[in-house]
Amino acid sequence: MKEIIFEKIGKPLDVLQLVDSEIPKPKAHEVLIRVKARNINPSDIMFVQGMYGITPQLPSSAGFEAAGVVEQGDASGHIPAGTRVMFSAIGTWREYVCVPMQAVIPIPEPMPYEIACQAFVNPLTAYGMIEKSGLQAGEWLLITAGASAFGKFAIQLAKKKGIKVAATVRHDEQIELLKGLGADLVVNSEKEKIQKVIPEKTDGGVHIIFDAVSGVLGAKALSCLRQNGKMMAFGALSIENMPVNSGLLIFKGLTIEGFWLSTWIESLDQDSRKKAFGEVFGFLMAENSKIDIEAKYPLESFREAIEAYEKPGRNGKILLMS
């Protein structure tokens, strides 16, 4: 089989390579999946660079999220061959992968692989953060990197609950795009002082921030919170630590907390998990939901795919297809 691996950490275009490998053999509790589609997430790129919360066991394949069809079912017969599934695993940028049967989710019949391969990380993170935030209709949410896949999902899910949404972008052409998804306020952080503009236009500041950037932009976003506001940090796209103004925390009673999807899912009981997946899948299959795909590439063209992913101002997902 073909797979993309790296034998040392570094920039993806410097260390990733396409190799031929043996098709893995599943254990009794695992299923063998022929992978059909994978999307490129920021976590994938950070993992290759050794900057993610999971340390690579070298040599390693890249990628965490994918969709495919079961080639060989588990010994108990719970997930038979031919089942279309989505899943999260370490190393999905390969043609075949073995995954524990408990870790796969059957794909609803109308959902194509192109949507299923991005139905887990970003939309479920957006759903989970909105649920955990406690935001109510009429309250303000600020999303940094609003034009990211996560940002677009979060805007649409928040608007369904009547939450007011502000977002930051770095390119003017993304402003109308996000307003079309339901954002009430979109600010170009490259041209405007968000710490001044956003509080002025949100009646004194936002209630909650979903921060994917950290660094200087994260610090500026923190200044946009109103009294007793909270920042929920779930990413570090800037690859920089956020300089925190202690005075803001003290005198405005602000809170900063982290959010990691895996930890949140583990905290849910079975009924809550079923509800979360049901609502997310329902959203993804709704006719009025907008899910952008910028381009699709075969595994062999992973270099071109990564270059497309790194293109400034990109407005859709980059997929690796088989």
Residue pairs with C-beta under 8 A, 6 or more apart in sequence:
1 20
1 21
1 22
1 23
1 94
1 95
1 96
2 18
2 19
2 20
2 21
2 94
2 95
2 299
2 300
3 18
3 19
3 21
3 61
3 91
3 93
3 94
3 95
3 299
4 16
4 17
4 18
4 19
4 61
4 62
4 63
4 93
4 94
4 299
4 302
5 16
5 17
5 19
5 59
5 60
5 61
5 62
6 12
6 15
6 16
6 17
6 48
6 56
6 58
6 59
6 60
6 62
7 15
7 17
7 58
7 59
8 15
8 58
9 15
9 48
9 49
9 50
9 56
9 58
10 48
10 49
11 48
11 49
12 45
12 48
12 49
12 62
12 306
13 303
13 306
13 307
15 48
16 48
16 62
16 302
16 303
16 306
18 299
18 300
18 302
21 94
23 32
23 95
23 96
24 32
24 96
24 97
24 98
25 32
25 98
26 32
26 72
26 74
26 98
27 98
28 74
28 75
28 76
29 74
29 75
29 76
29 100
29 101
29 102
30 74
30 98
30 99
30 100
30 101
31 70
31 72
31 73
31 74
31 79
31 83
31 85
31 98
31 99
31 101
31 104
32 70
32 71
32 72
32 96
32 97
32 98
33 66
33 68
33 69
33 70
33 71
33 85
33 87
33 96
33 97
33 98
33 99
33 104
34 68
34 69
34 70
34 71
34 95
34 96
34 322
35 66
35 67
35 68
35 92
35 94
35 95
35 96
35 97
35 322
36 66
36 67
36 68
36 69
36 113
36 117
36 321
36 322
37 66
37 67
37 68
37 113
37 114
37 116
37 117
37 319
37 320
37 321
37 322
38 63
38 65
38 66
38 67
38 92
38 93
38 117
38 319
38 320
38 321
39 65
39 66
39 117
39 118
39 149
39 317
39 318
39 319
39 320
40 63
40 305
40 306
40 309
40 317
40 318
40 319
40 320
41 64
41 65
41 121
41 122
41 149
42 148
42 212
42 235
42 237
43 52
43 64
43 121
44 62
44 63
44 64
44 93
45 306
45 309
46 52
46 236
46 239
47 54
47 56
47 62
47 64
48 56
48 62
50 56
51 236
51 239
53 260
54 90
60 90
60 91
61 90
61 91
61 92
61 93
61 94
62 91
62 92
62 93
63 91
63 92
63 93
63 320
64 88
64 89
64 90
64 92
64 121
65 86
65 87
65 88
65 92
65 117
65 118
65 120
65 121
66 86
66 87
66 88
66 89
66 92
66 97
66 117
67 84
67 85
67 86
67 87
67 107
67 113
67 116
67 117
67 119
68 84
68 85
68 87
68 97
68 113
68 322
69 82
69 83
69 84
69 85
70 79
70 80
70 81
70 82
70 83
70 84
70 85
70 104
71 81
71 96
72 81
73 79
73 80
73 81
73 83
74 101
76 101
78 101
79 85
79 101
79 104
79 106
83 104
83 106
84 106
84 107
84 113
84 116
85 104
85 105
85 106
85 107
86 104
86 105
86 107
86 116
86 117
86 119
86 120
87 99
87 103
87 104
87 105
87 120
88 103
88 120
88 121
89 97
89 99
89 103
91 97
93 299
93 302
93 320
94 299
95 299
95 322
105 120
105 277
107 113
107 116
108 281
108 285
110 285
111 119
111 281
111 284
111 285
113 321
114 293
114 296
114 319
114 321
115 284
115 291
117 319
118 149
118 291
118 317
118 319
119 280
119 281
119 284
121 261
122 148
122 149
122 150
122 153
123 153
123 157
123 280
123 283
123 284
124 261
124 265
124 276
124 277
124 280
125 150
125 234
125 259
125 261
126 150
126 153
126 154
126 157
127 157
127 276
127 279
127 280
127 283
128 259
128 261
128 264
128 265
128 276
129 154
129 210
129 232
129 234
129 259
130 141
130 154
130 157
130 158
130 161
130 163
131 276
132 232
132 259
132 264
133 141
133 208
133 210
133 230
133 232
135 141
135 158
135 161
135 163
135 207
135 208
136 163
137 161
137 162
137 163
138 162
138 163
138 164
139 163
139 164
139 207
139 208
140 163
140 164
140 165
140 166
140 202
140 203
140 205
140 206
140 207
140 208
140 226
141 154
141 158
141 163
141 164
141 165
141 166
141 206
141 207
141 208
141 209
141 210
142 165
142 166
142 167
142 168
142 198
142 202
142 206
142 208
142 209
142 210
142 221
142 224
143 151
143 154
143 155
143 165
143 166
143 167
143 168
143 209
143 210
143 212
144 167
144 168
144 189
144 209
144 210
144 211
144 212
144 213
144 217
144 218
144 221
145 151
145 168
145 169
145 212
145 213
145 235
145 237
146 152
146 155
146 167
146 168
146 169
146 174
146 178
146 183
146 186
147 167
147 169
147 171
147 174
147 177
147 178
147 315
148 212
148 237
149 292
149 317
150 210
150 212
150 235
151 167
151 178
151 212
152 178
152 181
152 290
152 291
152 292
153 283
154 165
154 210
155 165
155 167
155 178
155 181
155 182
155 183
156 181
156 182
156 283
156 289
156 290
157 283
158 165
158 182
159 165
159 181
159 182
160 283
164 184
164 185
164 202
165 182
165 183
165 184
165 185
166 183
166 184
166 185
166 186
166 187
166 198
166 201
166 202
166 206
166 224
167 178
167 183
167 185
167 186
167 187
168 186
168 187
168 188
168 189
168 194
168 217
168 221
169 175
169 178
169 186
169 187
169 188
169 189
170 188
170 189
170 190
170 312
170 313
171 188
171 190
171 312
171 313
172 188
172 191
173 313
174 186
174 313
174 315
175 186
175 188
177 315
178 186
179 186
180 290
181 290
185 198
185 201
185 202
187 194
187 197
187 198
189 217
189 220
193 220
194 217
194 220
194 221
194 224
195 220
195 221
195 223
195 224
198 205
198 206
198 224
199 205
199 223
199 224
199 226
202 224
202 226
204 226
205 224
205 225
205 226
205 227
205 229
206 224
206 225
206 226
206 229
207 225
207 226
207 229
207 230
208 229
208 230
208 231
208 232
209 221
209 222
209 224
209 225
209 229
209 230
209 231
209 232
210 232
210 234
211 218
211 221
211 231
211 232
211 233
211 234
211 235
211 242
212 234
212 235
212 236
212 237
213 221
213 235
213 236
213 237
213 238
214 233
214 235
214 236
214 237
214 238
214 240
214 241
214 242
215 236
215 238
215 239
215 240
215 241
215 242
216 238
216 240
216 242
216 243
217 238
218 231
218 233
218 238
218 242
219 242
219 243
219 244
219 245
221 231
222 231
222 242
222 244
222 245
222 248
222 254
222 256
223 245
223 248
225 231
225 248
225 252
225 254
226 252
227 252
227 253
228 252
228 253
228 254
228 255
229 252
229 254
229 255
230 254
230 255
230 256
230 257
231 254
231 255
231 256
231 257
232 257
232 258
232 259
233 242
233 256
233 257
233 258
233 259
234 258
234 259
234 260
244 256
248 254
249 255
249 256
265 273
265 276
268 276
283 289
284 291
291 317
292 315
292 316
292 317
293 316
293 317
293 319
294 308
294 314
294 315
294 316
294 317
294 318
295 305
295 308
295 316
295 318
295 319
296 318
296 319
296 320
296 321
297 304
297 305
297 308
297 318
297 319
297 320
297 321
298 320
298 321
298 322
299 320
299 321
299 322
302 320
305 318
305 319
305 320
306 318
308 314
308 318
309 318
